[in-house]
Amino acid sequence: MAPPPLTPNRIQGANMPELKLCTSSRLHPKIKRLKRKLGADGVLGLYNLWCFCIEYRKDGKLTDMEPLDIAEAADYAGCHEGFVHTLCNLRLLDANGGVFTVHGWNKYNLGKPKRQRSSKASPSADASESLGGKYTPVAEVVSYYKTVHPTRGKNIKPGSSDWKRIRRALKDGNTVSDLQKAILGNQLCPWHQNVPAGHSIEYIFRNQSKIEGFIERATDPSRYDSKQEQVGHHRGSKEFGDGNQAAGF
């Protein structure tokens, strides 16, 4: 049987599932590290895995899939265990309860989740801050920040720029635990210990790349020796194209 003609709709992929991909993702530190570790085939494998999820694992959960299955789904011809191990180390895959899940899938490709109404559920990130002392995610992050940086933290009030920056980071899909780890990772970085302004909320949560970099440091501090600088290389680097960040302090 001859294949159907290529009508304009078919050429444009009408009714085909779509992958939401930020154009700046190619510049993300995680993608750069993936390319260094596994080459262009590793990056292509990740892209193929995302496409596979759009078609067959719409929730981003790779249920009942072992590393070999994941590598085959990604059309990655190299070592399947090394491929999955690298994705997990870079937090491009999460491994929870024996199930691999694409990191950040809910934020970018699952759509906006429906809110579950429950008396026990915690308020969302944009919940009112005037709850009479009740829990809010922003307040919990602020409380943790104050334990790490008590002097600087005492000036963070509801409605302040720092408060809004934390709320925005939560709305971007980070959890309270993620932001606490970012604060800790920033505090552990020797470079920032010598540059107090580098411990500010504005700097820690400047963008998602910063947040992810600090989380990585807090999650696996053994990967960083005492002389190694934080992701982005504050003196500037060709790799990240970020210039001399120290000049901003």
BALOBA-1460 file (C-alpha; in Angstrom, 3 decimals):
// residues 249
<rec num="1" residu="m" x="0.000" y="0.000" z="0.000"/>
<rec num="2" residu="a" x="1.364" y="3.400" z="-0.970"/>
<rec num="3" residu="p" x="1.877" y="5.944" z="1.808"/>
<rec num="4" residu="p" x="-0.636" y="8.812" z="2.048"/>
<rec num="5" residu="p" x="0.289" y="12.020" z="0.218"/>
<rec num="6" residu="l" x="2.165" y="14.715" z="2.137"/>
<rec num="7" residu="t" x="-0.536" y="17.313" z="2.513"/>
<rec num="8" residu="p" x="0.311" y="20.658" z="4.159"/>
<rec num="9" residu="n" x="-1.284" y="19.467" z="7.397"/>
<rec num="10" residu="r" x="0.857" y="16.362" z="7.438"/>
<rec num="11" residu="i" x="3.997" y="18.352" z="6.715"/>
<rec num="12" residu="q" x="3.271" y="20.658" z="9.622"/>
<rec num="13" residu="g" x="2.532" y="17.741" z="11.926"/>
<rec num="14" residu="a" x="-1.108" y="18.592" z="12.572"/>
<rec num="15" residu="n" x="-2.543" y="16.945" z="15.670"/>
<rec num="16" residu="m" x="0.875" y="15.653" z="16.629"/>
<rec num="17" residu="p" x="1.921" y="15.855" z="20.290"/>
<rec num="18" residu="e" x="4.214" y="18.785" z="20.968"/>
<rec num="19" residu="l" x="7.297" y="19.005" z="23.149"/>
<rec num="20" residu="k" x="7.700" y="22.300" z="25.000"/>
<rec num="21" residu="l" x="11.368" y="23.181" z="24.827"/>
<rec num="22" residu="c" x="12.924" y="26.484" z="25.837"/>
<rec num="23" residu="t" x="15.258" y="27.810" z="23.146"/>
<rec num="24" residu="s" x="17.833" y="28.740" z="25.785"/>
<rec num="25" residu="s" x="18.020" y="25.156" z="27.053"/>
<rec num="26" residu="r" x="21.048" y="24.589" z="24.816"/>
<rec num="27" residu="l" x="22.935" y="27.046" z="27.031"/>
<rec num="28" residu="h" x="21.910" y="25.456" z="30.331"/>
<rec num="29" residu="p" x="24.857" y="24.279" z="32.481"/>
<rec num="30" residu="k" x="23.316" y="20.804" z="32.737"/>
<rec num="31" residu="i" x="23.187" y="20.421" z="28.960"/>
<rec num="32" residu="k" x="26.768" y="21.645" z="28.629"/>
<rec num="33" residu="r" x="27.904" y="19.095" z="31.214"/>
<rec num="34" residu="l" x="25.929" y="16.333" z="29.519"/>
<rec num="35" residu="k" x="27.692" y="17.131" z="26.255"/>
<rec num="36" residu="r" x="31.089" y="17.078" z="27.971"/>
<rec num="37" residu="k" x="30.371" y="13.709" z="29.567"/>
<rec num="38" residu="l" x="28.555" y="11.859" z="26.773"/>
<rec num="39" residu="g" x="29.086" y="13.999" z="23.691"/>
<rec num="40" residu="a" x="26.434" y="15.167" z="21.243"/>
<rec num="41" residu="d" x="24.901" y="11.666" z="21.248"/>
<rec num="42" residu="g" x="24.085" y="12.097" z="24.943"/>
<rec num="43" residu="v" x="22.289" y="15.396" z="24.322"/>
<rec num="44" residu="l" x="20.392" y="13.893" z="21.393"/>
<rec num="45" residu="g" x="19.510" y="10.917" z="23.590"/>
<rec num="46" residu="l" x="18.001" y="13.247" z="26.184"/>
<rec num="47" residu="y" x="15.969" y="15.023" z="23.504"/>
<rec num="48" residu="n" x="14.778" y="11.644" z="22.163"/>
<rec num="49" residu="l" x="13.809" y="10.606" z="25.679"/>
<rec num="50" residu="w" x="11.722" y="13.776" z="26.076"/>
<rec num="51" residu="c" x="9.981" y="13.012" z="22.772"/>
<rec num="52" residu="f" x="9.363" y="9.439" z="23.916"/>
<rec num="53" residu="c" x="7.665" y="10.721" z="27.060"/>
<rec num="54" residu="i" x="5.433" y="13.065" z="25.065"/>
<rec num="55" residu="e" x="4.202" y="10.074" z="23.083"/>
<rec num="56" residu="y" x="4.200" y="7.228" z="25.598"/>
<rec num="57" residu="r" x="4.818" y="8.548" z="29.144"/>
<rec num="58" residu="k" x="2.820" y="11.750" z="29.304"/>
<rec num="59" residu="d" x="3.375" y="12.081" z="33.058"/>
<rec num="60" residu="g" x="7.152" y="11.888" z="32.650"/>
<rec num="61" residu="k" x="7.332" y="8.735" z="34.793"/>
<rec num="62" residu="l" x="9.317" y="5.889" z="33.238"/>
<rec num="63" residu="t" x="7.394" y="3.219" z="35.113"/>
<rec num="64" residu="d" x="8.671" y="-0.362" z="34.750"/>
<rec num="65" residu="m" x="11.629" y="0.839" z="32.692"/>
<rec num="66" residu="e" x="15.171" y="-0.267" z="33.488"/>
<rec num="67" residu="p" x="18.273" y="1.638" z="32.264"/>
<rec num="68" residu="l" x="18.401" y="-0.518" z="29.130"/>
<rec num="69" residu="d" x="14.758" y="0.304" z="28.332"/>
<rec num="70" residu="i" x="15.413" y="4.018" z="28.875"/>
<rec num="71" residu="a" x="18.484" y="3.999" z="26.627"/>
<rec num="72" residu="e" x="16.531" y="2.201" z="23.913"/>
<rec num="73" residu="a" x="13.659" y="4.678" z="24.217"/>
<rec num="74" residu="a" x="16.242" y="7.453" z="23.836"/>
<rec num="75" residu="d" x="17.869" y="5.677" z="20.872"/>
<rec num="76" residu="y" x="21.176" y="5.957" z="22.726"/>
<rec num="77" residu="a" x="23.703" y="3.417" z="21.439"/>
<rec num="78" residu="g" x="26.312" y="3.837" z="24.179"/>
<rec num="79" residu="c" x="26.424" y="2.283" z="27.636"/>
<rec num="80" residu="h" x="22.838" y="2.297" z="28.906"/>
<rec num="81" residu="e" x="23.831" y="2.278" z="32.569"/>
<rec num="82" residu="g" x="26.262" y="5.162" z="32.038"/>
<rec num="83" residu="f" x="23.604" y="7.129" z="30.171"/>
<rec num="84" residu="v" x="21.021" y="6.833" z="32.953"/>
<rec num="85" residu="h" x="23.620" y="7.321" z="35.677"/>
<rec num="86" residu="t" x="24.792" y="10.558" z="34.053"/>
<rec num="87" residu="l" x="21.235" y="11.869" z="33.647"/>
<rec num="88" residu="c" x="20.558" y="11.166" z="37.328"/>
<rec num="89" residu="n" x="23.800" y="12.816" z="38.464"/>
<rec num="90" residu="l" x="22.909" y="15.947" z="36.490"/>
<rec num="91" residu="r" x="19.347" y="15.900" z="37.889"/>
<rec num="92" residu="l" x="17.887" y="15.489" z="34.422"/>
<rec num="93" residu="l" x="16.314" y="12.280" z="35.704"/>
<rec num="94" residu="d" x="14.985" y="11.699" z="39.207"/>
<rec num="95" residu="a" x="14.950" y="8.251" z="40.817"/>
<rec num="96" residu="n" x="12.242" y="7.944" z="43.444"/>
<rec num="97" residu="g" x="10.953" y="4.675" z="44.829"/>
<rec num="98" residu="g" x="12.617" y="2.686" z="42.073"/>
<rec num="99" residu="v" x="10.910" y="4.714" z="39.321"/>
<rec num="100" residu="f" x="12.781" y="7.095" z="37.039"/>
<rec num="101" residu="t" x="11.061" y="10.409" z="36.289"/>
<rec num="102" residu="v" x="12.106" y="13.193" z="33.927"/>
<rec num="103" residu="h" x="13.174" y="16.107" z="36.114"/>
<rec num="104" residu="g" x="10.921" y="19.153" z="35.824"/>
<rec num="105" residu="w" x="8.419" y="17.399" z="33.546"/>
<rec num="106" residu="n" x="5.406" y="18.655" z="35.523"/>
<rec num="107" residu="k" x="6.581" y="22.227" z="35.093"/>
<rec num="108" residu="y" x="7.157" y="22.229" z="31.347"/>
<rec num="109" residu="n" x="5.208" y="19.436" z="29.664"/>
<rec num="110" residu="l" x="2.478" y="18.089" z="31.902"/>
<rec num="111" residu="g" x="0.410" y="21.247" z="31.978"/>
<rec num="112" residu="k" x="-0.899" y="23.060" z="35.003"/>
<rec num="113" residu="p" x="-1.899" y="20.489" z="37.637"/>
<rec num="114" residu="k" x="-5.313" y="20.781" z="39.181"/>
<rec num="115" residu="r" x="-5.300" y="21.956" z="42.730"/>
<rec num="116" residu="q" x="-6.513" y="19.440" z="45.245"/>
<rec num="117" residu="r" x="-8.721" y="20.985" z="47.845"/>
<rec num="118" residu="s" x="-7.941" y="19.502" z="51.214"/>
<rec num="119" residu="s" x="-7.946" y="20.849" z="54.713"/>
<rec num="120" residu="k" x="-4.552" y="19.226" z="55.222"/>
<rec num="121" residu="a" x="-2.988" y="20.511" z="52.022"/>
<rec num="122" residu="s" x="-0.363" y="23.223" z="52.284"/>
<rec num="123" residu="p" x="-1.154" y="26.577" z="50.650"/>
<rec num="124" residu="s" x="0.265" y="27.194" z="47.193"/>
<rec num="125" residu="a" x="3.229" y="29.441" z="46.540"/>
<rec num="126" residu="d" x="0.966" y="32.398" z="45.753"/>
<rec num="127" residu="a" x="-1.179" y="31.977" z="48.866"/>
<rec num="128" residu="s" x="-1.793" y="35.104" z="50.904"/>
<rec num="129" residu="e" x="1.030" y="35.931" z="53.294"/>
<rec num="130" residu="s" x="-1.427" y="37.352" z="55.814"/>
<rec num="131" residu="l" x="-2.595" y="34.029" z="57.192"/>
<rec num="132" residu="g" x="-2.347" y="34.850" z="60.844"/>
<rec num="133" residu="g" x="0.901" y="32.976" z="61.386"/>
<rec num="134" residu="k" x="-0.126" y="29.893" z="59.383"/>
<rec num="135" residu="y" x="2.257" y="28.062" z="57.104"/>
<rec num="136" residu="t" x="3.164" y="29.483" z="53.687"/>
<rec num="137" residu="p" x="5.925" y="28.095" z="51.444"/>
<rec num="138" residu="v" x="7.577" y="31.506" z="51.105"/>
<rec num="139" residu="a" x="7.630" y="31.978" z="54.877"/>
<rec num="140" residu="e" x="9.261" y="28.569" z="55.329"/>
<rec num="141" residu="v" x="12.031" y="29.411" z="52.871"/>
<rec num="142" residu="v" x="12.561" y="32.770" z="54.574"/>
<rec num="143" residu="s" x="12.671" y="31.071" z="57.971"/>
<rec num="144" residu="y" x="15.384" y="28.690" z="56.755"/>
<rec num="145" residu="y" x="17.352" y="31.546" z="55.191"/>
<rec num="146" residu="k" x="17.282" y="33.372" z="58.532"/>
<rec num="147" residu="t" x="18.822" y="30.367" z="60.290"/>
<rec num="148" residu="v" x="21.720" y="30.449" z="57.796"/>
<rec num="149" residu="h" x="22.061" y="34.233" z="57.492"/>
<rec num="150" residu="p" x="20.356" y="35.749" z="60.566"/>
<rec num="151" residu="t" x="21.621" y="39.295" z="60.091"/>
<rec num="152" residu="r" x="20.712" y="39.592" z="56.422"/>
<rec num="153" residu="g" x="17.499" y="37.595" z="56.857"/>
<rec num="154" residu="k" x="15.929" y="39.891" z="59.458"/>
<rec num="155" residu="n" x="15.184" y="42.464" z="56.749"/>
<rec num="156" residu="i" x="13.071" y="40.115" z="54.627"/>
<rec num="157" residu="k" x="9.425" y="41.057" z="55.099"/>
<rec num="158" residu="p" x="6.196" y="40.061" z="53.274"/>
<rec num="159" residu="g" x="5.911" y="42.110" z="50.096"/>
<rec num="160" residu="s" x="9.621" y="42.939" z="49.908"/>
<rec num="161" residu="s" x="11.602" y="42.307" z="46.726"/>
<rec num="162" residu="d" x="13.320" y="39.295" z="48.315"/>
<rec num="163" residu="w" x="9.964" y="37.855" z="49.387"/>
<rec num="164" residu="k" x="8.613" y="38.240" z="45.855"/>
<rec num="165" residu="r" x="11.745" y="36.671" z="44.388"/>
<rec num="166" residu="i" x="11.276" y="33.571" z="46.552"/>
<rec num="167" residu="r" x="7.615" y="33.369" z="45.596"/>
<rec num="168" residu="r" x="8.556" y="33.581" z="41.924"/>
<rec num="169" residu="a" x="11.122" y="30.780" z="42.319"/>
<rec num="170" residu="l" x="8.413" y="28.596" z="43.865"/>
<rec num="171" residu="k" x="5.992" y="29.395" z="41.056"/>
<rec num="172" residu="d" x="8.675" y="28.366" z="38.576"/>
<rec num="173" residu="g" x="8.344" y="24.805" z="39.876"/>
<rec num="174" residu="n" x="10.943" y="24.651" z="42.639"/>
<rec num="175" residu="t" x="9.898" y="23.113" z="45.942"/>
<rec num="176" residu="v" x="10.572" y="24.501" z="49.397"/>
<rec num="177" residu="s" x="13.217" y="21.791" z="49.797"/>
<rec num="178" residu="d" x="14.863" y="22.814" z="46.489"/>
<rec num="179" residu="l" x="15.199" y="26.415" z="47.601"/>
<rec num="180" residu="q" x="16.507" y="25.416" z="51.021"/>
<rec num="181" residu="k" x="19.166" y="23.307" z="49.313"/>
<rec num="182" residu="a" x="20.057" y="26.242" z="47.066"/>
<rec num="183" residu="i" x="20.554" y="28.444" z="50.137"/>
<rec num="184" residu="l" x="22.755" y="25.776" z="51.715"/>
<rec num="185" residu="g" x="24.750" y="25.200" z="48.519"/>
<rec num="186" residu="n" x="25.397" y="28.921" z="48.242"/>
<rec num="187" residu="q" x="26.501" y="29.037" z="51.879"/>
<rec num="188" residu="l" x="28.935" y="26.131" z="51.330"/>
<rec num="189" residu="c" x="30.641" y="27.764" z="48.351"/>
<rec num="190" residu="p" x="34.064" y="29.135" z="49.422"/>
<rec num="191" residu="w" x="33.899" y="31.945" z="46.883"/>
<rec num="192" residu="h" x="30.674" y="33.293" z="48.370"/>
<rec num="193" residu="q" x="32.019" y="32.968" z="51.891"/>
<rec num="194" residu="n" x="34.572" y="35.631" z="50.939"/>
<rec num="195" residu="v" x="31.981" y="37.794" z="49.160"/>
<rec num="196" residu="p" x="29.101" y="38.372" z="51.600"/>
<rec num="197" residu="a" x="26.909" y="40.055" z="48.990"/>
<rec num="198" residu="g" x="26.929" y="36.727" z="47.148"/>
<rec num="199" residu="h" x="24.738" y="35.278" z="49.910"/>
<rec num="200" residu="s" x="21.833" y="37.585" z="49.103"/>
<rec num="201" residu="i" x="18.417" y="36.247" z="48.087"/>
<rec num="202" residu="e" x="18.704" y="38.303" z="44.917"/>
<rec num="203" residu="y" x="21.854" y="36.431" z="43.908"/>
<rec num="204" residu="i" x="20.917" y="32.908" z="45.044"/>
<rec num="205" residu="f" x="17.596" y="32.976" z="43.180"/>
<rec num="206" residu="r" x="18.679" y="35.195" z="40.283"/>
<rec num="207" residu="n" x="17.684" y="32.568" z="37.720"/>
<rec num="208" residu="q" x="17.000" y="28.854" z="37.449"/>
<rec num="209" residu="s" x="20.571" y="28.066" z="36.412"/>
<rec num="210" residu="k" x="21.866" y="29.604" z="39.635"/>
<rec num="211" residu="i" x="19.320" y="27.704" z="41.698"/>
<rec num="212" residu="e" x="20.174" y="24.388" z="40.026"/>
<rec num="213" residu="g" x="23.900" y="24.968" z="40.480"/>
<rec num="214" residu="f" x="23.576" y="25.655" z="44.203"/>
<rec num="215" residu="i" x="21.273" y="22.640" z="44.631"/>
<rec num="216" residu="e" x="23.909" y="20.427" z="43.017"/>
<rec num="217" residu="r" x="26.557" y="21.707" z="45.421"/>
<rec num="218" residu="a" x="24.347" y="21.024" z="48.447"/>
<rec num="219" residu="t" x="23.260" y="17.612" z="47.165"/>
<rec num="220" residu="d" x="26.754" y="16.312" z="46.451"/>
<rec num="221" residu="p" x="29.357" y="18.553" z="48.147"/>
<rec num="222" residu="s" x="32.045" y="15.885" z="47.708"/>
<rec num="223" residu="r" x="32.184" y="16.756" z="43.996"/>
<rec num="224" residu="y" x="33.552" y="20.200" z="44.848"/>
<rec num="225" residu="d" x="36.972" y="20.715" z="46.377"/>
<rec num="226" residu="s" x="37.692" y="23.710" z="48.565"/>
<rec num="227" residu="k" x="39.189" y="25.696" z="45.679"/>
<rec num="228" residu="q" x="36.508" y="25.040" z="43.083"/>
<rec num="229" residu="e" x="34.176" y="27.874" z="42.250"/>
<rec num="230" residu="q" x="30.434" y="27.742" z="41.847"/>
<rec num="231" residu="v" x="28.693" y="27.019" z="38.545"/>
<rec num="232" residu="g" x="29.245" y="29.940" z="36.185"/>
<rec num="233" residu="h" x="32.882" y="30.576" z="37.147"/>
<rec num="234" residu="h" x="32.792" y="33.998" z="38.760"/>
<rec num="235" residu="r" x="35.903" y="35.197" z="37.006"/>
<rec num="236" residu="g" x="34.199" y="34.529" z="33.703"/>
<rec num="237" residu="s" x="34.529" y="31.671" z="31.251"/>
<rec num="238" residu="k" x="34.231" y="31.007" z="27.547"/>
<rec num="239" residu="e" x="32.124" y="27.966" z="28.353"/>
<rec num="240" residu="f" x="29.353" y="29.869" z="30.086"/>
<rec num="241" residu="g" x="29.937" y="33.258" z="28.452"/>
<rec num="242" residu="d" x="29.067" y="34.962" z="31.709"/>
<rec num="243" residu="g" x="31.863" y="37.510" z="32.082"/>
<rec num="244" residu="n" x="33.336" y="38.548" z="35.411"/>
<rec num="245" residu="q" x="30.511" y="38.134" z="37.898"/>
<rec num="246" residu="a" x="32.660" y="39.414" z="40.743"/>
<rec num="247" residu="a" x="32.417" y="42.875" z="39.217"/>
<rec num="248" residu="g" x="28.760" y="42.992" z="40.160"/>
<rec num="249" residu="f" x="29.411" y="42.875" z="43.915"/>
